[in-house]
Structures are given as C-alpha cells and as structure tokens.
Amino acid sequence: MAVQKKRKTRSRRDMRRSHIKASKPALTNDENTGETHLRHNISPQGFYKGKKVISIKEKSIPEQEQE
C-alpha cells in the first residue's frame, strides 16, 4: 500500500478544499406575479415561463376561525 512521505499541512489541505463550497440558489422573479422562485421550477402561484401550468386551490378558512 502507498504511504505518503510527509503529512499534508493545513494550508495545503485548505487550498485543495477552497473550491468545495455551497453556492447561492439561482432565483428569478416571475413575469406575471412578480414573486421570487427557484429557476427551472414553477412559482408558488403555478406559473412557469410566464404560462399557467397548474391550478392551485385556494385555502378555505373554517367557519370557527372567521368569527
């Protein structure tokens, strides 16, 4: 089995890992509603690329909470 001659320093280890990091999510604004959503995903109102692709039911409020 191969064994390294010298231990890697913290500096070398961290330089190697400098490219491994989390990136910001790609966000965009919907043309119709103006809402922010992830790219290549439908908006919360059901729009994709400016077209309505699914219909979303409105949440009904029970009578007890309306009073």
C-alpha positions in Angstrom: 0.0 0.0 0.0 1.2 3.5 -0.8 2.2 5.6 2.2 2.8 9.4 2.0 6.3 10.6 3.0 5.2 13.8 4.7 1.9 14.9 6.2 -0.1 17.4 4.3 -0.2 20.8 6.0 -3.4 22.6 7.0 -2.6 25.2 4.3 -2.3 22.6 1.5 -5.4 20.8 2.7 -7.4 24.0 2.8 -6.2 25.2 -0.6 -7.4 22.0 -2.1 -10.8 22.4 -0.5 -11.2 26.1 -1.5 -13.4 25.2 -4.4 -15.7 23.0 -2.4 -18.3 25.4 -1.1 -22.1 26.0 -1.2 -23.4 28.3 -3.9 -26.3 30.7 -3.7 -29.6 29.3 -5.1 -30.4 30.7 -8.6 -33.5 32.9 -8.0 -35.7 34.7 -10.5 -38.8 36.8 -10.5 -42.0 35.6 -12.1 -43.2 37.8 -15.0 -46.9 37.7 -14.1 -47.0 37.7 -10.3 -43.6 39.2 -9.5 -42.8 36.5 -7.0 -39.3 35.2 -6.4 -38.8 31.5 -7.1 -36.1 29.0 -7.9 -35.0 28.8 -11.6 -36.5 25.9 -13.6 -39.3 25.5 -11.1 -42.8 26.7 -11.0 -43.7 29.7 -8.9 -46.0 29.4 -5.9 -48.9 30.6 -8.0 -48.4 27.8 -10.6 -46.7 29.7 -13.4 -43.7 28.5 -15.4 -42.0 30.8 -18.0 -45.0 33.1 -17.9 -47.6 30.4 -18.5 -50.1 28.9 -16.1 -49.1 25.2 -15.8 -51.1 24.0 -12.8 -54.1 25.4 -11.0 -53.8 25.8 -7.2 -56.8 25.5 -4.9 -57.4 28.4 -2.6 -57.2 27.6 1.1 -60.6 27.7 2.7 -60.9 29.1 6.2 -63.1 27.1 8.6 -66.2 28.9 10.0 -64.8 28.8 13.6 -61.8 30.9 12.7 -63.7 33.6 10.8 -65.5 34.8 13.9 
